Amino acid sequence: MEELSTETRLDRLDAVIDFVDERLGDCPEPVRSEIALVVNEIFSNIVRYAYNPENGEATVRITVGDDITIEFEDSGVAYDPLSNDDPDISLSAEEREIGGLGIFMVKKLMDSVEFRREGNKNILTIKKRL
């Protein structure tokens, strides 16, 4: 498992996406694009909410084999993004509550999304089968 630790700032987003992308090898382009979108969503949420208004540190770990496993770890505010109900996408944008679409998209694009809290750390693990 390779890892990158970085400050939780939006200007680090490209470095995080590049770190993951460089480790995907000959991964098919559609999967590569989905993973970039998901990494963008998860890291952006960590930046915006985990330490707000301060910055902290996040670690991104990746393993590529028969599937791709990416783990996001931060020591910010305890929060399980999977604990909320999925948004009702049958409603119009005006009728829907704000928020929740990003993690909903992550759950739909990935084969597995798991959260756990270990000590003072939030750990979100996503998997995509190749």
C-alpha positions as CSV (number, residue, x, y, z in Angstrom):
1,M,0.0,0.0,0.0
2,E,1.4,3.4,-1.0
3,E,0.5,6.5,0.8
4,L,0.5,10.3,0.5
5,S,0.1,12.6,3.5
6,T,-0.8,16.1,2.7
7,E,-2.3,19.3,4.2
8,T,-6.1,19.6,3.8
9,R,-6.1,22.5,1.4
10,L,-8.0,22.7,-1.9
11,D,-4.8,23.6,-3.7
12,R,-3.5,20.1,-2.8
13,L,-6.4,18.4,-4.6
14,D,-4.5,18.0,-7.9
15,A,-1.6,16.4,-6.2
16,V,-3.9,13.9,-4.5
17,I,-5.6,13.1,-7.8
18,D,-2.2,12.7,-9.5
19,F,-0.9,10.5,-6.8
20,V,-3.8,8.1,-7.2
21,D,-3.9,8.3,-11.0
22,E,-0.1,7.5,-11.3
23,R,-0.7,4.2,-9.4
24,L,-3.6,3.0,-11.5
25,G,-1.3,1.5,-14.2
26,D,-3.2,0.2,-17.2
27,C,-6.6,0.8,-15.6
28,P,-9.3,1.4,-18.2
29,E,-10.1,5.1,-18.9
30,P,-13.7,4.9,-17.7
31,V,-12.7,3.5,-14.3
32,R,-9.8,6.0,-14.1
33,S,-12.3,8.9,-14.7
34,E,-14.7,7.6,-12.1
35,I,-11.9,7.2,-9.5
36,A,-10.7,10.8,-10.2
37,L,-14.2,12.1,-9.7
38,V,-14.6,10.2,-6.4
39,V,-11.2,11.2,-5.1
40,N,-12.1,14.8,-5.9
41,E,-15.3,14.5,-3.9
42,I,-13.9,12.8,-0.9
43,F,-10.8,14.9,-0.5
44,S,-12.8,18.1,-1.1
45,N,-15.2,17.1,1.7
46,I,-12.2,16.5,4.0
47,V,-10.8,19.9,3.2
48,R,-14.2,21.7,3.7
49,Y,-15.5,19.9,6.8
50,A,-12.9,17.9,8.8
51,Y,-10.9,20.7,10.3
52,N,-12.9,23.8,9.3
53,P,-11.9,26.6,9.6
54,E,-8.4,25.3,10.1
55,N,-6.3,23.0,8.0
56,G,-5.1,19.7,9.1
57,E,-3.6,16.6,7.5
58,A,-5.0,13.8,5.5
59,T,-3.5,10.6,4.4
60,V,-4.5,8.8,1.2
61,R,-3.5,5.1,0.7
62,I,-3.9,3.1,-2.4
63,T,-3.5,-0.6,-3.3
64,V,-4.0,-1.8,-6.9
65,G,-4.5,-5.5,-7.6
66,D,-7.7,-7.3,-8.7
67,D,-9.4,-4.3,-7.4
68,I,-8.4,-0.8,-6.4
69,T,-8.6,0.1,-2.7
70,I,-8.2,3.7,-1.6
71,E,-8.3,4.8,2.0
72,F,-8.7,8.4,3.2
73,E,-7.7,9.1,6.8
74,D,-8.0,12.4,8.7
75,S,-8.1,13.4,12.4
76,G,-10.8,16.0,12.0
77,V,-14.2,16.2,13.5
78,A,-15.8,12.7,13.9
79,Y,-18.2,12.2,11.0
80,D,-19.5,9.2,9.2
81,P,-20.6,10.3,5.7
82,L,-22.5,7.0,5.2
83,S,-24.8,7.6,8.2
84,N,-27.1,9.9,6.3
85,D,-30.0,8.6,4.2
86,D,-29.5,8.8,0.4
87,P,-31.1,11.8,-1.2
88,D,-34.4,11.3,-2.9
89,I,-33.3,11.9,-6.5
90,S,-36.9,11.5,-7.7
91,L,-37.6,15.0,-6.3
92,S,-36.8,18.1,-8.3
93,A,-33.7,20.1,-7.2
94,E,-36.0,22.7,-5.6
95,E,-37.7,20.0,-3.5
96,R,-34.6,18.2,-2.4
97,E,-32.6,19.0,0.8
98,I,-29.2,20.5,0.1
99,G,-26.3,18.1,0.4
100,G,-25.7,14.4,0.2
101,L,-25.4,14.1,-3.6
102,G,-21.6,13.8,-3.5
103,I,-21.4,10.8,-1.2
104,F,-24.4,9.3,-3.0
105,M,-22.4,9.5,-6.3
106,V,-19.4,7.9,-4.5
107,K,-21.6,5.0,-3.4
108,K,-23.0,4.5,-6.9
109,L,-19.7,4.6,-8.7
110,M,-17.7,2.4,-6.3
111,D,-18.2,-1.3,-5.6
112,S,-17.7,-0.8,-1.9
113,V,-17.6,2.2,0.5
114,E,-16.9,1.7,4.2
115,F,-16.4,4.1,7.1
116,R,-14.8,3.4,10.5
117,R,-13.6,5.6,13.3
118,E,-10.4,4.4,15.0
119,G,-9.4,6.5,18.0
120,N,-9.5,10.1,16.7
121,K,-9.3,9.2,13.1
122,N,-12.0,9.1,10.4
123,I,-11.2,6.4,7.8
124,L,-13.2,6.1,4.6
125,T,-12.3,3.1,2.3
126,I,-13.5,2.8,-1.2
127,K,-13.0,-0.2,-3.6
128,K,-13.5,-0.6,-7.3
129,R,-13.2,-4.0,-9.0
130,L,-11.2,-4.1,-12.2
